[in-house]
Each structure stands twice: as structure tokens, then as C-alpha cells.
Amino acid sequence: MKKIGLFFGTFNPIHLGHMELAHYFVSQTEVEEVWLIVTPQNPFKTNEVLLNDFYRLEMVKRACEPHAQLYSSDIEFDLPRPNYSINTLRALNEKYTDHEFVLLIGEDNLASFHHWKGHESILKNFGLRVYPRQHLGTIPERFIKHPNIRFVDAPKMNISATNIREQIKSGQDVSALLPVENGLYLQKNNFYR
């Protein structure tokens, strides 16, 4: 069975921090591929101003294309909204019976993981790989030593999509923070201005 790491995000926009993490997982863990799942609507980010789903998907596709073990996915585009990870995982499990899926999440998400719909089922059937991230809140004790949760020593990224959008809006050059494939695409389409 091929082990796939699922990296969920709105990717608004995808940036080098996302790419570094994806590369870390395929090169330093048991994960053989990372699928970047473009989320149309995160139930915890209802106020976020999102670029159109298909533009964000296009940027993720462009970023993944040059990398053999990274793939974009639009599976959530056809699922009911808001998008809950448990529903996506079940859909993927039905579609790809020869794959084993694990979620790649930041410590900030683990601190609130007990609020996720179906979190017990996710832990029982899929498991988590957790990377370091600035977070407020404490990780519940039951998650720290859970057999299906593995903490990985991935590099901490200090790049934020929110900051990138703000910098673009104020006319700053953000090309050093984005995958090369997306800098011109963003500029040409005047996104986030």
C-alpha cells in the first residue's frame, strides 16, 4: 500500500512554506507522496476572503507540476460544504483502495483537533503527522502520546498567506515567497490587489 500524506489548505495563495513542508514529508518521513487538497471552504475560516477555487487550484497545480511526488487535488470541490476532513478522507478511501492516507497538520490544528467533526474516526482510521507551528493553546494530553499521532521535526516556516496577501495589496514584491511558477501568474491576473 502506498502511503499518502494529505496536506489540506485553502492555499490562498500557495507559498514556499507550503512547498518546503510538502518536500520535507516526502524526503524525511514514510510518506511516499503528498497530495495538496485545495479546500473551497474551511469550516474554521468562514470570514476569510478567498480567491476563486479554480484559481487557487491552478496555482497549486503549477507549484506541484515540477515535483514528482507532489500532487494537487480538487476532491473537495464536489463534496458538500463546508468541507470536513472526515468526509474527504472517506471519499478518498473509497476511491483509492490501494492507498493508506495520513493527515499532515500543524501543531496549531492539533491543539483544536478535538473540535473537528469525526476526529475520533480520523485518529482510528487514518492518523496524523504533526509539524511544528506557532500556536496558541495547549495540545490535549491524550493526543501527545496517541499511537496514531506522530510529531515530526519539520522546519518551522515563518511565511503566512495572510501576510503575502497584505504585501501584494500594498504593492510589495512577494516573488521570493512564492513558487516560481506562480509569481507571474499572480501578477498577470492582478490577484489580491
N, C-alpha and C positions, 0 to 999 in steps of 0.2 A: 504493500500500500504506500502510495506517495503521500508524504506529509506536507500539507499546505498551510502556510501562515496567512491568516486573513487580517488585513490592515484596513479597518473601516475609517472613513473620514468624509467630510464634506469637500476637502481639498479645495479650499476657496481662497487662494489658489494652492495647488501643489507646489512645494518648495524643496530646497536641498535638504532640509531637516528630515522631511518625509523619506526622501531618497536614501539618505545615509542610514536611517533606521532599517529600511527595507533591505539594503545591501548587508547590513550587519547581521540580520536574521538569516539570510541565505548563506553567508560565509562563516558565521560563528556559532550557529545552533544546528539542531537536527532538521530544521525546516528546509525543504528542497526547493520550494517556490514561494514567492509572496504574491498574493493577489490583492491589489488595492481596490477595495469595494467603494465605489462612489455613492455616497448616501444622499438621496434627494432631500430628506428631511430628518434631522436628528431630533428625537423627542425631547432632548435636554437643551436644544438650542433653537427654540421656536422664534426668537426675535432676530436671529442673525440674518443679515441681508445676503442672500445667496445669488451668485451668478447663475444663469440658466444651467440646468442639469447637463445638457449636451455639450455646452462649452467647457464645463468642468471635466466631464468625461474625456473630451478631446484633449485637454491639457494633460490628463493622467495617461492617456494612450501615448501621446507624444513623448512624455517623460520615460515611460516603460519600454518603448519600442527598441532602443539600442541595447537593452539589458536582457540577456537570455532567460533569467529566472524570475523576472518581474512581469506581471500582467495586470491589465486594467479589467474591471468587471462592472457591468451595469445591471447586475441581477436584481438590485433593489428597485430599479425603475418600474418593474412590473409587479411589485408587491404592494399590499395595502400600506397607506401612510397614516400616521408617522411610522418610520421604519424601526422595527425592533430586531435586534441582533438574533434573538432566538428564532424568529420566523425566517430570517435569511439563512441561518445555519441549517434549519430543517429543509429548506428548499434546495440548498447546495448538497446536502446529504442524499436527498432523493435523486438528484440529477447526476451526481458523481459518486457512485457506489464504491469505486476503487480508490478513493482518496480519504485521507484522515485529516480533519481540519482542527486547527487551534487558533484562538484569537490572540492577536498581538495588541496589547493595550498599555497605556501609560499608568504609572502609579496613581495619578490623579483620578483616573477612571476606576481603579481598584478600590480607592477609598470610598467611592459611592456605588460600588458594584452591587451591593445588597439591595439597591433600589431598582436595578434593572429588571425588566419583565423576564421571567423564566431563568433567573440567574442560577438557581439550583440545577436546573436541567443542563444549562451551559457547562457548569462545572462537572457534572456527572458524565456527560456525553462528549465533551469537546476539550475542555481545559484551556488554560491561559498561559501566555508568555508575557511577563510584565517588564517593561523597560522604565528606567528612572525618569522622572519628570517632576518639575516643581509642582507641589500640590498643597492645598490647604485641607486639613482634615486628617484623621488617623485611619490607618488601614485596620479593619476589624481583625482581632486576634485569630479568629477561625480561618482567615484567608492566609495568614502568614506561613503556616505550616501545612496548608492543604496539599494533598498529594498531586492534584491536577493543576496546581498553580506553580509555575517556575519563574523565579526572578532572574533576569539576565542583565549582565553588566554592560549594556549598550551605552555608547557615549550620550551625554546629556546635550540636547540641542537647544540653543538659545534663539531659535528662529520662530517667529509666530506669523501665521497668515493674517491675523488682525493687524499687526504692525506693518506687514507688507502692503495691505490694502490702504492703510493710513498714509504710508510713504508715497504710494502711487498717487493718491488723491492730492497730496501736497507737491507733486511734481518731481519727486526724487527718483533717482535711478536705482532700481532694485534688481537689475540683471544679475548681480553677483549672488543673489539669494535664491534664484530660480534655476531649474534645469535649462540648459542652453536652448533646447527645443521650444521653450515656452516664452522666453523673453520677447522675441519679435512678434509672436502670436498675440501676446497681451497688448503690446504697443499698437500693432496694426488694427486690432479690434477696439482699442480705446477702453479696455475693461478697467473697472474700479476708479475711473476718473471722476 
